[in-house]
């Protein structure tokens, strides 16, 4: 009966060595159980039906059928929370980001090279637990065609406003949903998404292709301006600073905060200090509490604050913690957040949100 309460994991990878490394990394976790492994999607299909796993880890590059093709079929016929395990090659990083668009909820680099087995042990179990808590939905376009750029009904924000967005599990698609609905004239945006190195660059590049605004992975010293969104690089914290009337970002290493680097709290706390009332904070889907204290600091500094609602979150953890602290002035479905950002500095909105 004890085992029945464990999270059941199926590992799918064509490398026997990787299958063993992943299995060993999870073997000491009391709440996790590797119920099987598979060298390719065809074997995985049979084992999914016979073993009934709760979570799948999935390689992208495999023989007979690639991981993306398998993931498309899986999400259509037998949706399962999926953690993608991908190499750090540029093409693989792009494919991993596409996998999240198709419904995967987390991504991790393959063990080896700059990503050590020790680091894998520290993060794989957390990713599996987050995936097990996720609420799967069929993949949808990032922005419905009915309202791609809602500028007509909203006067927009002052150019000096800073928009800060934080997310974790399920956040790549939530961020895409928000950003693709914003016009090119939107004030500068800073983003902290829990994502490993290299994948953050692929994520930013993908957003840049589908958004009206420019999106790039941040570099230390990048200046913020209207029409630009800066994504924190994986494994680095990003902070907002202000000098001579201009905002810029500082990218640096440092201890993990809430087990994360980049940390949403680190970003939001710096935005509260540097921008104060000139800021808008948005906390999206994710497991844990990262961002809740930072959003509270932004709220207390006079910023407008928004949290995603439970019904549209893949994992409600981070927004729930912020809401419990009273940090969110508005709690909204994902599809309404872009419009709320654009009208956030309207004092009538604050009055209505606070009741």
URVENRA-V374683 format. One record per residue. N is the residue number from 0. OMEGA is omega in whole degrees, -180 to 180 (999 if undefined). Layout:
((N;OMEGA) (N;OMEGA))
This chain:
((0;180) (1;-178) (2;-177) (3;180) (4;180) (5;174) (6;-175) (7;-173) (8;172) (9;-178) (10;-178) (11;-180) (12;-178) (13;-179) (14;178) (15;179) (16;180) (17;178) (18;180) (19;179) (20;-180) (21;179) (22;-180) (23;-179) (24;-178) (25;-171) (26;-178) (27;-178) (28;-173) (29;-177) (30;-178) (31;178) (32;174) (33;-176) (34;179) (35;175) (36;-180) (37;-179) (38;180) (39;-176) (40;-179) (41;175) (42;180) (43;-180) (44;-179) (45;-178) (46;175) (47;-179) (48;-176) (49;-174) (50;179) (51;179) (52;175) (53;-177) (54;179) (55;164) (56;-169) (57;171) (58;179) (59;-175) (60;-179) (61;178) (62;176) (63;174) (64;-179) (65;-175) (66;-179) (67;178) (68;179) (69;-179) (70;177) (71;-180) (72;-179) (73;-177) (74;178) (75;-171) (76;-177) (77;-173) (78;178) (79;172) (80;-172) (81;173) (82;-180) (83;175) (84;-170) (85;173) (86;-177) (87;175) (88;-175) (89;-179) (90;179) (91;177) (92;177) (93;180) (94;179) (95;177) (96;176) (97;178) (98;178) (99;174) (100;-179) (101;176) (102;174) (103;-174) (104;-180) (105;176) (106;177) (107;173) (108;177) (109;176) (110;-178) (111;-178) (112;-179) (113;-179) (114;-172) (115;176) (116;178) (117;177) (118;178) (119;180) (120;-177) (121;-172) (122;-174) (123;-179) (124;178) (125;180) (126;179) (127;180) (128;179) (129;180) (130;-179) (131;180) (132;-172) (133;175) (134;-175) (135;174) (136;178) (137;180) (138;-180) (139;174) (140;-176) (141;-179) (142;177) (143;-176) (144;-179) (145;-178) (146;-177) (147;-180) (148;-170) (149;-178) (150;-172) (151;-175) (152;-175) (153;-178) (154;180) (155;-177) (156;172) (157;-175) (158;-178) (159;179) (160;173) (161;177) (162;-180) (163;-177) (164;177) (165;-179) (166;175) (167;-175) (168;-177) (169;-172) (170;-178) (171;179) (172;177) (173;178) (174;178) (175;179) (176;-179) (177;-172) (178;-179) (179;178) (180;-177) (181;-179) (182;-179) (183;-178) (184;-178) (185;176) (186;-175) (187;-175) (188;172) (189;-171) (190;170) (191;177) (192;177) (193;-176) (194;-177) (195;176) (196;-179) (197;179) (198;179) (199;178) (200;178) (201;178) (202;180) (203;180) (204;178) (205;177) (206;-179) (207;-179) (208;-172) (209;-177) (210;174) (211;177) (212;173) (213;179) (214;178) (215;172) (216;-173) (217;170) (218;-179) (219;179) (220;178) (221;177) (222;178) (223;180) (224;176) (225;179) (226;-179) (227;172) (228;180) (229;-180) (230;179) (231;178) (232;176) (233;179) (234;175) (235;170) (236;175) (237;180) (238;176) (239;177) (240;179) (241;178) (242;178) (243;175) (244;-179) (245;176) (246;173) (247;-178) (248;172) (249;179) (250;-174) (251;174) (252;-177) (253;-179) (254;174) (255;177) (256;-173) (257;-180) (258;-171) (259;169) (260;13) (261;177) (262;176) (263;178) (264;180) (265;179) (266;-175) (267;179) (268;178) (269;178) (270;177) (271;-178) (272;-173) (273;-172) (274;178) (275;-177) (276;-179) (277;-172) (278;170) (279;179) (280;-178) (281;178) (282;-175) (283;-176) (284;177) (285;179) (286;176) (287;-176) (288;-178) (289;180) (290;-176) (291;179) (292;178) (293;178) (294;177) (295;177) (296;177) (297;180) (298;-179) (299;178) (300;177) (301;178) (302;170) (303;-176) (304;-176) (305;173) (306;177) (307;-178) (308;-175) (309;-174) (310;-177) (311;178) (312;168) (313;172) (314;-172) (315;-171) (316;-175) (317;176) (318;-180) (319;-180) (320;179) (321;179) (322;180) (323;178) (324;-174) (325;-175) (326;-175) (327;175) (328;179) (329;174) (330;-167) (331;170) (332;-177) (333;-175) (334;-178) (335;-171) (336;-179) (337;179) (338;179) (339;177) (340;-175) (341;180) (342;-172) (343;-178) (344;175) (345;-177) (346;178) (347;179) (348;179) (349;-179) (350;-178) (351;-178) (352;-177) (353;176) (354;999))
